[in-house]
Amino acid sequence: MSNPMSNNPLFSFERTENGLIDARKYTLYEVLLDPRLDTLNLDKRQQLFYDFISDANRLKYSANKKYAQNGANTERILVDPDSNQTSRLVNFASNNYLNLATHPQVVAAAMEALETFGAGSGSSCITTGRTRVKSELEQEIAQTFDYEDALVYPSGFMANTGVLQGLLRSNDVAIVDMYAHASIMDGVENRNKILFQHNDMASLERTIKRADSQYANKIIVVDGVYSMDGDIANLPEIVGLCKKYRCKLMVDEAHAFGVIGKHGLGIADHFGMSNDVIDILVGTLSKAIGSSGGFVSGSKELITYLKYASRPYFFTTAPFIPSMAAALEAIRIIKSDASRRQQLWENIAYFKAKVLTGGFNIGAAQTAIFPIILGNHHLVMDTTVRMGQNGVLAMGVVYPAVSRKQARIRMNVTAEMSREQLDKGYEVLCQSLAQEQPDYFSSTLNLPT
Ligand SMILES: Cc1ncc(COP(=O)(O)O)c(C=O)c1O
């Protein structure tokens, strides 16, 4: 019998001269995620994707083909394995906001832990894998956010999926901001999930009302700072709605911890509120903290429950001990020394003034993440490649990570960037855009001076 899908236009992707799938014509969605691909056998699916990504590599779209020869600091030394060429780029593509990943005290703490504990934890935390370092880190996190207890996971992704999968049962619902991180989306089965419009309080209230009669327990889930937009959740109003409709609140502080708030402690600190308005606080140790790992903090009952109910906690080997020692040291630095955060905010203000004066659309960005919204998939991809050739590392963010109309170049500012590096980032952005689309500035923007 003939395959009913064989005539589907989906499978007649336009090819380049050398037989690859033309990466300028398709997005990851069409070649990786489209549900119609389910009808193909595994080998065919992999072959299609390989044909696409090979063309993306030829066009230098996939930055991950290159590898770095140094740490994630303000300059990245990248090697292209195809040509063996090395390039030095100003790094606007890092979440190491406070540049703590290479801080001497942080590195020394990791080295000491490595010498003391060795390379591996040997078993899961729930059996015998828990070490002094993990216990101290969990206590430090709980105390930092003023909760009773905390749990550290090997990554922020595992923390989000682990917490949500562990908590939600058939009678429960997660009411999730539609821009929340993939790890939150993946933590909740669709039957337990309702999305609301991004940071839109009327939409949130409508959604809560809709869920109210159907579910016993409602958890509202938001990011403190949104990873692709750099804007901040409207915590005061969200808290008001949680109280009004008896919902629990979970906040992912991945891009907020270390960055926003008078003391760098995230969203509650930013709004001058106490953390007790947040029932479940989740975060990562991989961004401003400069290490890797994730955590959840809350009441002793919540944490005890999750220790057993959260499968990505229960069934995995305890996190890498030097990473936890590094994170512990970094958190102590954040709490005792505000100078890096001040430097970061000076850099944010400086860069923001430049991009706004230049007329760029940065949406509602308020933090160290600058979405340069161009709204054109290929212009974003080609300009990002061009920026790399011109000495600046930035990230192209396109569909399905954001909507097609919101395609953007994401440029992150970090604390140790010099004025020269910030200037270079801006100038290279303008220069590369002008090279890719010569009429871009005459039609939309002021030319940089
Ligand atoms: C908002 C948000 N939450 C969670 C994560 C996952 O954190 P990790 O990289 O530690 O797994 C990320 C990282 O990309 C993120 O941006």
The ligand as an SDF file (V2000), in Angstrom:
LIG
                    3D

 16 16  0  0  0  0  0  0  0  0999 V2000
   14.2150   30.8070   32.6450 C   0  0  0  0  0  0  0  0  0  0  0  0
   15.0970   29.5840   32.6660 C   0  0  0  0  0  0  0  0  0  0  0  0
   14.8120   28.5940   33.5180 N   0  0  0  0  0  0  0  0  0  0  0  0
   15.5550   27.4800   33.5760 C   0  0  0  0  0  0  0  0  0  0  0  0
   16.6440   27.3080   32.7490 C   0  0  0  0  0  0  0  0  0  0  0  0
   17.4280   26.0350   32.8010 C   0  0  0  0  0  0  0  0  0  0  0  0
   18.5630   26.2130   33.5750 O   0  0  0  0  0  0  0  0  0  0  0  0
   19.8490   25.3030   33.3780 P   0  0  0  0  0  0  0  0  0  0  0  0
   20.6030   25.8820   32.2290 O   0  0  0  0  0  0  0  0  0  0  0  0
   20.5750   25.3940   34.6710 O   0  0  0  0  0  0  0  0  0  0  0  0
   19.3900   23.9240   33.1090 O   0  0  0  0  0  0  0  0  0  0  0  0
   16.9990   28.3370   31.8710 C   0  0  0  0  0  0  0  0  0  0  0  0
   18.2080   28.1740   31.0330 C   0  0  0  0  0  0  0  0  0  0  0  0
   18.2980   28.2480   29.9140 O   0  0  0  0  0  0  0  0  0  0  0  0
   16.2000   29.4900   31.8070 C   0  0  0  0  0  0  0  0  0  0  0  0
   16.4690   30.4700   30.9350 O   0  0  0  0  0  0  0  0  0  0  0  0
  1  2  1  0
  2  3  1  0
  2 15  2  0
  3  4  2  0
  4  5  1  0
  5  6  1  0
  5 12  2  0
  6  7  1  0
  7  8  1  0
  8  9  2  0
  8 10  1  0
  8 11  1  0
 12 13  1  0
 12 15  1  0
 13 14  2  0
 15 16  1  0
M  END
$$$$
